[in-house]
Amino acid sequence: MKKVFLILIFLSNIEGLYAAQSKIVYKIENEIITNIDIKNEFNYLLALNSELKNLENEKIFNIATKSIIKEKIKKVELSKVFKVLTIDEKYLQLILERTYSNLKLKSLDEFIDYLKTYDVKLDKVEEKFQIDILWNDLIVKKYNSQINIDVEKIKREINNRKTATIKNYNLSEIVYEVQNKEEIYQKYNIIKNSIEKIGFNNTVLTYSISDTSNINGKIGWVDEQSLGKKIRDSISIIEINQISKPIKVSSGFLILRLNNIKEEQVKINPEEELKKIINYQKSKQLNQYSKIYFNKVKKNLEINE
């Protein structure tokens, strides 16, 4: 109860950032963003990441603004492709279950009560999930044929290790953009200092342009054989809880955080291993295309303040 009380006090303090009366702040084609939308976005982000309350009000405002603008841009584009922005109910329930389980909640009813603490309604959460999932579907439809994976090379690598000690990395990421080469390490140092000051999760929300920014940059457990040589080399020289140097990717620069390492002696199933590596590499390439396409859509839209 004490925790709930503190959250309510914190949310009431945030009210000072916003006018009591609804006011349009941005207009993106037929979508508008009001000061109330930004406040509600902050409440939503806080519900999924309580560490946000440790940030200064200005940073909270900037994160919430950036997040809601990104969502509205996706919604505008999706509305041009899909008649209705809804997904299969069973799949939606699966995503909801995964979400509240990550919050250590046991049921949907508990999740609903938890959201009420932050003045967030379940239907708004469902709408956000649907937009993200439909966006991913759109990216698959547009770019699946452009995925380039050297299957024969993967097969050869698998055949060279029938049994092996497999090293798995638990990773999180931050992806950022720069205008020129001089900014690469300038921004990297800013991000590094931010991590030291406000933590990795909050820094992800502040700086990362990756779609994983909504889940604290989490990639999860990855078999080292699924990773490219450049990434393997980068994380092989850092320790747990450290971050890598910037790694050039198609959509900008990637910083990886090594959360944990585990090793296991396994007898490799070639078919399962091949499927796992292909799925990871496919997902990685689609994420890159997602960032590229989003930037293209954003550039072509008129955003009025």
URGI-V477297 format. One line per field, one symbol per residue. phi: phi as a letter, one per 30 degrees, with the letter a starting at -180 (. if undefined). psi: psi as a letter, one per 20 degrees, with the letter a starting at -180 (. if undefined). A space follows every 10 residues. Layout:
phi=???
psi=???
This chain:
phi=.ddddddddd ddddeddbdd cdbdcbbbhc ccbcddeddd ddedddddbd deddddedde eddddedddd dddddedddd ccdbcbbedd dddddddddd ddciccaddd dddddeechc cedddddddd dddddddddd ddbedcdbbd dddddddddd bdbadccccc bbbbcbcbca dddedddedd dddddddcjd eddeddbdcd ddddbiidcj dbdeddcded deddddccce iccdddcdbd ckbccccdda bbbbdbcdce dddddddddd dddddddddd dddedddddd ccccc
psi=hgggghghgg hhhhhiiqqh ppppgqpndj pqprhhgggh gggghhhini ihiirqhghg ggghggghgg ghggggghhi gqgqmqrphh hghgggghgh hhjkqirhgh gghghhhjlp qhhhgggggg ggghgggggg hhihiipopn hhgggghghi ngqroppppo qrqpprqrhr hhighghghg gghgghgjqg ghhghhhpjq iihikkjpha ppphiiqrhg gghgiijqrp jrqrrppprh jcpppppohr qqqqoqopog gggggggggg hggghhhghg gggghggghi qoop.
